[in-house]
Every structure is written in structure tokens, then in C-alpha cells.
């Protein structure tokens, strides 16, 4: 009896195992026919739209001083290349020999004019005295008065011309004094002496170059945007700066200003092949450390022209258009469910979702138009 019971239990156990394996095999076979889908979770994040532009790294401030031959030869240099200087630092000094000679000549001219005026005043005084004597003895009073008046007018005109010449001489002396005060040339910015080029007599081409170049040592980015893009760019917008020679590095910046003065170039657009394109210069202020950047680097700029914080987002490739409506498929318990959604702000990668899904919902990427509600799917979350 006991042996029969054991045998029966064994037979039932084997039957149960076989049944489970059959059911499991059928389930695996069924699931193997279900599509595998890539999924991503709906989440809150910042969404922004960017405008791509280009620019060049330049010094924030730069000062160039040119050789002025009218001030004479440079007799002394107070700074050297690579020196850190402050605003108002003496850079170099002219001898000013020609200016000193000109000033001496003006002083001589001024003294001569003063003596000339004194001589004219004496003539006028003498003429007045002579006139009084002539009136007493003159038999023809009218003729005497007319003659003296004519002589006096000539002398007074001569005196007035001398006064004007003295005024002109004083003006020239004042201008010359200012030039003499400028024989010691000073910097108007703080920074680093980048280059000194000592002028040489007879080398006009060399002397047309700046004799000293001072840079601030801090950088900014200068670029230009077309008239079509200029309507989107405003001061204060965030910018990512990517040097083309350092493609794996990024610096942060902000639009400092856009210049109102436009630049017209002769390139044309597909929209209007007969018209040139107008560009507007802009400046980006760097807010990161500037280590690694060099003056003259060409950079790519991503200007964040629109931005929203903490909004529900999904990838653009998760959205289908059906009957002029936007839909997505979500996955719940291994099954697909279609959802109508409403979207807001969009960029090249993601969309803001304002209605239709919730944070944490599992959304399918790259859905197919023929899918049905309730379909079984296998999920692949490697892209989440």
C-alpha cells in the first residue's frame, strides 16, 4: 500500500513538472514574437534652444602706442616686454628737441610782437601830441584833421593786427606746452606689455607699426551673427564656448552686448539671392577660468536663446503624429498604451510635455504607426 502511494505521488510530481515546462515554453514562445522596444522615463529637466555662431578669442582690452616723429626721438624706455603694469605707468619718453626749438621761436615771436605794439602805441601818442600843436598853427584846420585821422586809423589797425598775432602766438604756445607735457607717454590701461618695437630712423614701414602694445591679459570672445539670428540674441544669454583646437573642452560665458552698427558682407542667402547679408558684431564675456585659452583661437558658440527649468520632457523621437495629433506609447506591465499629449517648447533633441503623461512614465522611443493598445512588448532600457 505504501509503495503504491509513493508511486502515485511520483507520477503526479512528474506530471506537474511537465505541465509547468509546457506552459513556460509556450510563454517564452509567445514573448519571443513580441517586439523589443527602447524606452525612456519621463523626467523633469531644463530645456533650452540654442543658436550656433562662431567667434575669435581676443583681449578684453588692448592699447597700442605709435611713434610720433613730431616729438623727436625716444630717449628712454621705462618698461620691458612681459612686464605687468598699472594704468598710468610711464612707458617711454621723447627728447622733444624740435618742440623745444618751436617753443623758443614762439617766445621770440611773442617778444617781438610786444615790442611792436609798444612802438605803435608810442606813435599814436606822438601823433596825438603833434595834432594838438598843428591845430594851433594850422591855417587849414579841416585838412589837418583829415590827415591826422587817417594816420591814426592806420596805426590803430596796425595795433589791432599785433594784438591778434599775439593771441595766435599764445594759442600755439599752449598747444606746444601740451605736447611737451606728453613727451612722457603713459598707459591708459592695466595689463601686460606684449611687444616693444623700437623705431629706427629711415625705416618708415617699421615706424608705422605700434612701438608698444599692451594687453589686459584677460579674454573675451568677439563674433558676428546674421540679421536673421540677431532678433533672438540678447545681452545676458548664456553661451557655451568651444575652441576648435580644444574640441573636448568647454568654457562658459554670457552675451555682454550686441553692437548696433552693422557689417554688410557680399554673401547671399537662398532666401534672397540678390541681396547681401547684414551681420551684427557681439561680445561674449567669459565667466570661467581662462586657463588654456590663447589670443586668436577660433571658437564655436552655442547661444542659449530660450530656456525653461524643471519641465517634463521626452525625446523628439518618442512622438508620433496621427490625425494631426501628437501621441506617444507608454509601457505598463509589459503592454503598450497609446497616449495623446500636448507639447510646449521644443529644441533639436527634446520636447516639453504639458499634458498627457506624468513624471516617471515609461515612454517608447521610435514607435511604429501600426502598434495597437495592449500589445505585449519586451523593453530595452539601455537608452534611458
C-alpha positions as CSV (number, residue, x, y, z in Angstrom):
1,X,0.0,0.0,0.0
2,X,2.8,2.4,1.0
3,X,4.7,1.6,-2.2
4,X,1.5,2.3,-4.3
5,X,1.2,5.7,-2.6
6,X,4.8,6.7,-3.2
7,X,4.4,5.6,-6.8
8,X,1.3,7.7,-7.3
9,X,2.9,10.8,-5.7
10,X,5.9,10.4,-8.0
11,X,3.7,10.1,-11.1
12,X,1.8,13.3,-10.1
13,X,5.0,15.2,-9.4
14,X,6.4,14.3,-12.8
15,X,3.1,15.4,-14.5
16,X,3.2,18.7,-12.7
17,X,6.8,19.4,-13.8
18,X,5.9,18.5,-17.4
19,X,2.9,20.8,-17.3
20,X,4.9,23.8,-15.9
21,X,7.6,23.3,-18.6
22,X,4.9,23.2,-21.3
23,X,3.3,26.4,-20.0
24,X,6.7,28.1,-19.6
25,X,7.7,27.0,-23.1
26,X,4.5,28.4,-24.6
27,X,5.0,31.7,-22.7
28,X,8.6,32.1,-24.0
29,X,7.5,31.3,-27.5
30,X,4.8,33.9,-27.2
31,X,7.1,36.6,-25.8
32,X,9.7,35.8,-28.4
33,X,7.2,37.1,-31.0
34,X,6.7,40.3,-29.1
35,X,8.6,43.4,-30.4
36,X,11.6,44.7,-28.4
37,X,11.3,48.4,-27.7
38,X,13.7,51.1,-26.4
39,X,12.3,53.0,-23.5
40,X,13.0,56.2,-21.6
41,X,11.4,57.6,-18.4
42,X,9.6,60.9,-18.5
43,X,11.5,63.3,-16.3
44,X,11.8,67.0,-15.3
45,X,14.8,68.9,-16.5
46,X,15.9,72.1,-18.1
47,X,15.1,72.6,-21.8
48,X,16.8,75.2,-23.9
49,X,17.1,76.1,-27.6
50,X,20.5,77.1,-28.9
51,X,21.8,79.2,-31.8
52,X,25.2,78.2,-33.3
53,X,27.7,81.0,-34.1
54,X,31.4,81.4,-34.3
55,X,33.9,83.9,-32.9
56,X,37.5,84.6,-32.0
57,X,39.2,84.9,-28.6
58,X,40.5,88.4,-28.2
59,X,42.0,90.5,-25.4
60,X,39.4,92.3,-23.3
61,X,41.4,95.5,-23.5
62,X,44.3,96.4,-25.8
63,X,46.3,99.6,-26.2
64,X,48.7,100.5,-29.0
65,X,51.1,103.5,-28.9
66,X,52.5,104.7,-32.2
67,X,55.8,106.6,-32.7
68,X,55.2,110.4,-33.2
69,X,58.1,111.9,-35.2
70,X,57.0,115.5,-34.3
71,X,58.0,114.8,-30.7
72,X,61.6,113.9,-31.6
73,X,63.5,110.7,-30.8
74,X,62.6,108.3,-28.0
75,X,65.4,108.7,-25.4
76,X,64.2,106.3,-22.7
77,X,62.1,103.2,-22.2
78,X,60.6,102.7,-18.7
79,X,59.1,99.2,-19.3
80,X,60.1,95.9,-20.8
81,X,58.2,93.1,-22.7
82,X,56.3,90.8,-20.4
83,X,56.1,93.4,-17.6
84,X,52.8,93.7,-15.6
85,X,51.9,97.4,-15.4
86,X,49.1,99.6,-14.0
87,X,47.1,102.3,-15.6
88,X,49.2,105.5,-15.7
89,X,52.5,103.8,-15.8
90,X,55.2,105.7,-17.7
91,X,56.2,103.8,-20.9
92,X,58.7,105.9,-22.8
93,X,60.0,109.4,-23.3
94,X,60.7,111.6,-26.3
95,X,63.6,114.1,-26.4
96,X,61.3,116.8,-27.8
97,X,64.2,118.8,-29.4
98,X,62.1,120.1,-32.3
99,X,59.3,121.0,-29.9
100,X,61.7,122.9,-27.7
101,X,63.0,124.8,-30.7
102,X,59.5,125.7,-31.8
103,X,58.6,126.9,-28.3
104,X,61.7,129.1,-28.3
105,X,60.8,130.5,-31.7
106,X,57.3,131.3,-30.4
107,X,58.7,133.1,-27.4
108,X,60.9,135.2,-29.6
109,X,57.9,136.0,-31.9
110,X,55.8,136.9,-28.8
111,X,58.5,139.3,-27.5
112,X,58.8,140.9,-31.0
113,X,55.1,141.5,-31.2
114,X,55.0,143.1,-27.7
115,X,57.8,145.5,-28.7
116,X,55.9,146.2,-32.0
117,X,52.8,147.1,-30.0
118,X,54.7,149.3,-27.7
119,X,56.2,151.1,-30.7
120,X,52.8,151.6,-32.3
121,X,51.3,153.0,-29.1
122,X,54.2,155.5,-28.9
123,X,53.5,156.5,-32.5
124,X,49.8,157.0,-31.6
125,X,50.7,159.1,-28.6
126,X,53.1,161.2,-30.6
127,X,50.5,161.7,-33.3
128,X,48.0,163.0,-30.7
129,X,50.6,165.5,-29.4
130,X,51.5,166.6,-32.9
131,X,47.9,167.1,-33.8
132,X,47.3,169.5,-30.9
133,X,50.3,171.6,-32.0
134,X,49.2,171.6,-35.6
135,X,45.7,172.8,-34.8
136,X,47.1,175.9,-33.1
137,X,49.2,177.0,-36.1
138,X,47.2,175.5,-39.0
139,X,45.5,177.8,-41.5
140,X,43.6,174.8,-43.0
141,X,42.0,173.0,-40.0
142,X,39.8,170.6,-42.0
143,X,42.8,169.3,-44.0
144,X,44.9,168.8,-40.9
145,X,42.2,166.9,-39.0
146,X,41.6,164.6,-42.0
147,X,45.3,163.8,-42.4
148,X,45.9,163.1,-38.7
149,X,42.7,160.9,-38.5
150,X,43.9,158.8,-41.5
151,X,47.3,158.3,-39.9
152,X,45.8,157.4,-36.6
153,X,43.4,154.8,-38.2
154,X,46.5,153.2,-39.9
155,X,48.3,153.0,-36.5
156,X,45.3,151.6,-34.7
157,X,44.8,149.0,-37.4
158,X,48.4,148.0,-37.0
159,X,48.0,147.8,-33.3
160,X,44.9,145.5,-33.6
161,X,46.8,143.2,-36.0
162,X,49.6,142.9,-33.5
163,X,47.1,142.0,-30.8
164,X,45.6,139.3,-33.0
165,X,49.1,137.9,-33.8
166,X,49.9,137.8,-30.1
167,X,46.7,135.8,-29.4
168,X,47.5,133.4,-32.2
169,X,51.0,133.0,-30.8
170,X,49.7,132.3,-27.3
171,X,47.4,129.6,-28.7
172,X,50.3,127.9,-30.5
173,X,52.4,128.1,-27.3
174,X,49.6,126.4,-25.3
175,X,49.3,123.6,-27.8
176,X,53.1,123.2,-27.8
177,X,53.1,123.1,-24.0
178,X,50.6,120.3,-24.0
179,X,52.8,118.4,-26.5
180,X,55.8,118.9,-24.2
181,X,53.8,117.6,-21.3
182,X,53.2,114.5,-23.4
183,X,56.8,113.7,-24.0
184,X,56.5,111.1,-21.3
185,X,53.9,108.6,-22.7
186,X,51.8,106.8,-20.1
187,X,49.5,103.7,-20.3
188,X,45.7,104.2,-20.2
189,X,45.0,100.6,-19.1
190,X,46.4,98.0,-16.7
191,X,47.9,94.9,-18.3
192,X,51.0,93.3,-19.7
193,X,53.5,94.8,-22.1
194,X,53.1,92.3,-25.0
195,X,55.6,93.8,-27.5
196,X,58.0,96.7,-27.9
197,X,59.2,97.8,-31.4
198,X,61.9,100.4,-31.2
199,X,61.6,103.0,-34.0
200,X,64.6,103.5,-36.3
201,X,65.5,106.5,-38.5
202,X,64.7,106.0,-42.2
203,X,62.6,102.9,-41.7
204,X,59.1,104.3,-42.3
205,X,57.5,100.9,-42.7
206,X,58.8,99.8,-39.3
207,X,57.8,103.1,-37.7
208,X,54.2,102.7,-38.9
209,X,53.8,99.7,-36.5
210,X,52.9,100.3,-32.9
211,X,56.0,100.9,-30.9
212,X,54.4,99.4,-27.8
213,X,51.5,97.0,-27.5
214,X,49.8,96.5,-24.1
215,X,47.1,93.8,-23.5
216,X,44.9,93.2,-20.5
217,X,45.8,89.5,-20.2
218,X,42.1,88.6,-19.9
219,X,40.0,87.4,-22.8
220,X,36.6,87.8,-24.3
221,X,35.0,86.5,-27.5
222,X,34.1,88.7,-30.5
223,X,31.8,87.3,-33.2
224,X,29.0,88.3,-35.5
225,X,25.5,87.0,-36.3
226,X,23.3,87.5,-39.3
227,X,20.3,89.8,-39.3
228,X,18.1,86.8,-39.2
229,X,19.6,85.5,-36.0
230,X,20.1,88.9,-34.3
231,X,16.4,89.1,-33.4
232,X,16.9,86.1,-31.0
233,X,20.1,87.2,-29.3
234,X,20.1,89.5,-26.3
235,X,22.5,90.6,-23.6
236,X,22.7,88.3,-20.6
237,X,22.0,85.0,-22.5
238,X,24.2,82.0,-21.5
239,X,26.8,80.8,-24.0
240,X,29.0,77.7,-24.3
241,X,32.4,78.4,-25.8
242,X,34.2,75.6,-27.6
243,X,37.7,76.3,-29.1
244,X,38.1,74.4,-32.4
245,X,41.7,73.3,-31.4
246,X,40.4,72.1,-28.0
247,X,37.3,70.2,-29.1
248,X,36.9,68.3,-25.9
249,X,36.9,71.4,-23.7
250,X,34.1,73.9,-23.0
251,X,34.1,77.4,-21.3
252,X,31.0,79.2,-20.1
253,X,30.2,82.8,-21.0
254,X,27.4,85.3,-21.3
255,X,26.4,87.8,-24.1
256,X,27.8,91.1,-22.9
257,X,26.4,93.3,-25.7
258,X,25.4,93.4,-29.4
259,X,26.7,96.4,-31.4
260,X,24.0,98.4,-33.2
261,X,26.5,99.2,-36.0
262,X,26.0,96.6,-38.7
263,X,28.5,95.0,-41.0
264,X,27.4,94.3,-44.6
265,X,29.1,91.5,-46.5
266,X,28.5,90.5,-50.1
267,X,27.4,86.9,-49.5
268,X,23.9,86.0,-50.3
269,X,21.3,83.6,-48.9
270,X,19.0,81.1,-50.5
271,X,16.0,83.3,-49.4
272,X,17.2,86.3,-51.4
273,X,20.0,85.7,-53.8
274,X,20.1,89.3,-54.9
275,X,20.7,90.9,-51.5
276,X,23.8,91.0,-49.3
277,X,23.5,89.7,-45.7
278,X,23.9,92.2,-42.8
279,X,25.8,91.0,-39.7
280,X,25.9,92.4,-36.2
281,X,29.0,92.1,-34.0
282,X,28.6,90.9,-30.5
283,X,30.8,90.2,-27.5
284,X,30.8,87.3,-25.1
285,X,32.2,87.8,-21.5
286,X,33.9,84.6,-20.2
287,X,32.8,83.6,-16.7
288,X,35.0,80.6,-16.2
289,X,38.7,80.4,-15.5
290,X,40.6,81.3,-18.8
291,X,43.4,78.8,-18.4
292,X,44.2,77.1,-21.6
293,X,42.8,79.8,-23.9
294,X,45.0,81.8,-26.3
295,X,44.6,85.1,-28.1
296,X,43.3,84.4,-31.6
297,X,41.7,81.0,-31.0
298,X,38.7,80.4,-33.2
299,X,35.7,79.1,-31.3
300,X,32.2,77.7,-31.8
301,X,29.5,79.3,-29.7
302,X,26.2,77.8,-28.5
303,X,24.0,80.7,-27.5
304,X,21.0,79.7,-25.3
305,X,18.3,81.8,-26.8
306,X,15.4,80.2,-24.9
307,X,15.3,78.3,-21.6
308,X,12.9,76.7,-19.1
309,X,13.7,75.0,-15.8
310,X,12.0,71.9,-14.3
311,X,9.6,70.9,-17.1
312,X,8.5,67.4,-18.1
313,X,10.4,66.3,-21.2
314,X,10.6,63.5,-23.7
315,X,12.8,62.9,-26.7
316,X,11.6,64.1,-30.1
317,X,11.9,60.6,-31.4
318,X,9.2,59.3,-29.0
319,X,6.5,61.3,-30.6
320,X,4.2,60.2,-33.5
321,X,1.8,62.3,-35.4
322,X,-1.6,60.7,-36.0
323,X,-4.7,62.5,-37.3
324,X,-2.8,65.8,-36.8
325,X,-2.3,65.0,-33.1
326,X,0.9,64.2,-31.1
327,X,0.9,60.7,-29.5
328,X,3.3,58.6,-27.5
329,X,3.3,54.9,-26.4
330,X,3.9,54.1,-22.8
331,X,4.7,50.7,-21.3
332,X,2.8,49.3,-18.3
333,X,3.3,45.7,-17.1
334,X,4.8,44.8,-20.4
335,X,2.0,46.2,-22.5
336,X,1.7,49.2,-24.8
337,X,-0.8,52.0,-24.3
338,X,-1.3,55.0,-26.6
339,X,-1.5,58.5,-25.1
340,X,-2.4,61.8,-26.6
341,X,-0.1,64.5,-25.5
342,X,0.3,68.3,-25.6
343,X,3.7,69.8,-26.0
344,X,5.2,73.2,-25.5
345,X,8.8,74.4,-26.0
346,X,10.9,72.2,-28.4
347,X,14.5,72.1,-29.4
348,X,16.5,69.7,-31.7
349,X,16.6,66.9,-29.1
350,X,13.6,67.1,-26.7
351,X,10.1,68.4,-26.2
352,X,8.4,69.9,-23.2
353,X,5.2,67.9,-22.4
354,X,2.4,70.0,-20.9
355,X,-0.3,67.2,-20.7
356,X,-0.8,63.5,-21.4
357,X,2.0,61.9,-19.4
358,X,3.4,62.1,-15.9
359,X,6.8,62.1,-14.4
360,X,8.2,58.6,-14.3
361,X,6.0,57.2,-17.1
362,X,7.9,54.8,-19.4
363,X,7.8,56.1,-22.9
364,X,8.8,54.1,-26.1
365,X,11.3,55.7,-28.4
366,X,10.9,55.4,-32.2
367,X,7.3,54.0,-32.1
368,X,5.7,52.5,-35.2
369,X,2.4,53.6,-36.6
370,X,0.9,50.1,-36.7
371,X,1.1,49.4,-33.0
372,X,-2.1,48.6,-31.0
373,X,-3.2,49.3,-27.5
374,X,-2.5,46.3,-25.2
375,X,0.4,44.9,-27.3
376,X,2.9,42.9,-25.4
377,X,6.5,44.2,-25.7
378,X,9.9,43.4,-24.5
379,X,11.7,46.6,-23.1
380,X,15.2,47.7,-23.6
381,X,16.2,50.4,-21.2
382,X,19.8,50.9,-22.4
383,X,18.8,54.3,-23.8
384,X,17.1,55.5,-20.6
